[in-house]
Amino acid sequence: MFLQDKYNITTTTDLEVIKSVSNNSSVDLVLMDTEPSLEVEVLCENIRSKNSKLPIILTYVYKKQFSEIDKKIREKVNSVFYKPYDLNEIAVKMSSLTA
């Protein structure tokens, strides 16, 4: 809701919807709030392969058991923010990636 004043946002809990929406040429940024997983890593890789310039940001609660997948995902995204995060910091990052 914090970002809806500045951006046109589509919300979903379905990774398939993210895949579909990210294929749309009018998308300027993908922001996912999800636990890191192999499925998320593959989705990020697929988005990157189709549109290498489309910025991807992930947010999630960091847990030690995510350390390996976190490293792999970080190679495929522009930024990761761990919860609790500063919404202003995310907004600044989004602005720099979509400018």
SULGIMO-V174682 format. One record per backbone hydrogen bond with DSSP energy under -1.0 kcal/mol. NH is the residue of the N-H (numbers start at 1). CO is the residue of the C=O. E is the energy in kcal/mol with one decimal. If there is no record, write none. Layout:
[[NH:CO:E] [NH:CO:E]]
This chain:
[[6:3:-1.2] [7:3:-2.1] [18:14:-1.5] [19:15:-2.3] [20:16:-2.3] [21:17:-3.1] [22:18:-2.7] [24:21:-1.7] [27:24:-1.6] [30:55:-2.5] [32:57:-2.9] [34:59:-1.3] [41:37:-2.5] [42:38:-2.7] [43:39:-2.2] [44:40:-2.7] [45:41:-2.3] [46:42:-2.6] [47:43:-2.6] [48:44:-2.5] [49:45:-2.3] [50:46:-1.6] [51:47:-2.6] [54:51:-1.5] [57:30:-2.9] [58:79:-2.2] [59:32:-2.4] [60:81:-1.7] [66:63:-2.4] [67:64:-1.9] [70:66:-3.1] [71:67:-1.8] [72:68:-1.7] [73:69:-2.8] [74:70:-2.4] [76:73:-2.2] [78:56:-2.4] [79:56:-1.4] [81:58:-2.7] [83:60:-2.0] [90:86:-1.8] [91:87:-2.5] [92:88:-2.3] [93:89:-2.1] [94:90:-2.9] [95:91:-2.4] [96:92:-2.0] [97:93:-1.9] [98:94:-1.9]]
